[in-house]
Amino acid sequence: MSICRPFFIIILMFFSLSCRSAQPVQEKEAPPAKAWQQWCPGTENLKVFFSESDSLLATEAMQEVSSEMPEGSTAELIMALSGRFMGTPYVAHTLEVKEPEQLVVNLAGMDCTTFVEQMLAMAMAINKGDGSFKDFAQILACIRYRDGLVDGYPSRLHYFTEWLNNNAGKGILEIVSNEIGMEPFDSQASFMTANPGSYPQLGNPAFVEKMKQVEKTVSGYVMNFIPKGNIKALENIIKNGDIIAFTTDIDGLDVSHTGIAIFQNERLHLLHASTRTNAVEISPVPLDEYLAPLKRVTGILVARVK
């Protein structure tokens, strides 16, 4: 039997090749493009730093919300998803895990920016993708990085005014404070390169030079903001799910905090990862009252998810 087997295999191979040659070549159809790929094609072989629990948390949250709100808008989905992460610990520096730069997903601990990014990315993965962890990660990379490309530490959208403008350029957001804001916002940026010791990656001189170019771009933005004394008069124009950023007069810094608009008892509050309680919470008082004692906060920028 062992003597006959090679000969038998050769005959089978010949027969198989003969049959195939008689068939026309069938080209594989490309999978249909997902809606989010219209503004961000995605990164091939995207490297993601995450834990199994992060994957489970994201997938379960998206599945639950999409089943409860199959026709929900992206803003409505953001609100529903955010409710599932109330009480999540505030944790700073979660993105500084390793070099080279890669996408970090951390749903067990979030700062103010990663909270906003991850809620937005999950909502868009439901509405613009298939609600999978893979789509969530690709969309998160598209939101967090300049033009959606993870290309080293400087490619991350560190300054929130650049985050807003870059994502507005992708068609994800509309910066509504540019229309309703009462005063020009001077977005002078220099904080990172003026304080490189606060950012371990800026020990690389090449990164410092790249960030100087980023700061030059950020400083050239023409934007309006809503002074904090005018928030109450304009809050009826703001909607649930809008993204709110605190403008600041700290030298070289554009924005000091961010969160999501939420109305309670017909007043505007902030849903955010808070350093006040070190957890995701809703501000205990309306936003204008919350900001009143914060001397370095000058007002707010507001963006709306399209």
C-alpha angles and dihedrals in degrees: 000000000000089000095053097044099078092050091048091051091051090053091050092049091050092049091047093050091047091053092048093050089058092058123082114247110261115210116213114244115237112247112258114269116253119234094250091057089071089076101023123025093200131238117280112234091006110199111224128188108207144127128241089249090056090053092048094046093051095044095047093046092050094046093049095046095044091051092048095044108027091161098037121137118238090256091051091049090051090055094048093046092047090055089061091058099049109135094023107148120261107239123175128212095022091146095058097082106123148335137284095052115259137164112279122204115191118162095162093069128016141176122215095273099042089049092056093043096049095046090049093046093050092048091050092046087059096044101033103026139027098279092251126141088242092057090044091054094047092049092046089054090049091052098042101044133060107269088348095287120130100212110149133307096301091057090070114096096244098164110065094217087060089046089055096044095043092050091044087054089054090054094247097112141028115210098223095178087070086066102037100028115114100207137042113256116225102211098189108169127194105117098110098049091040089055105033092153089070091060114057093200090059087072081089106085091207090059091050091055092048091050090051088059090048090051090051090055093046091049090056096059117119106215141150127221138194112245111230092243089062100047097096092052092052102034093100088069091057119084138208109275096028115137115241126196127188113232115215141196093218106131112266095000125110105188130018103186143004141196146145128285116244128172122219122178087353093301128112115250132169125248105201151133096269132204087201093074098008089238143085105277146146114256108260092227133034114286097253090055091044092055098041097087094040100099098188093051111090101180143298144288117213128204128182125209111239 
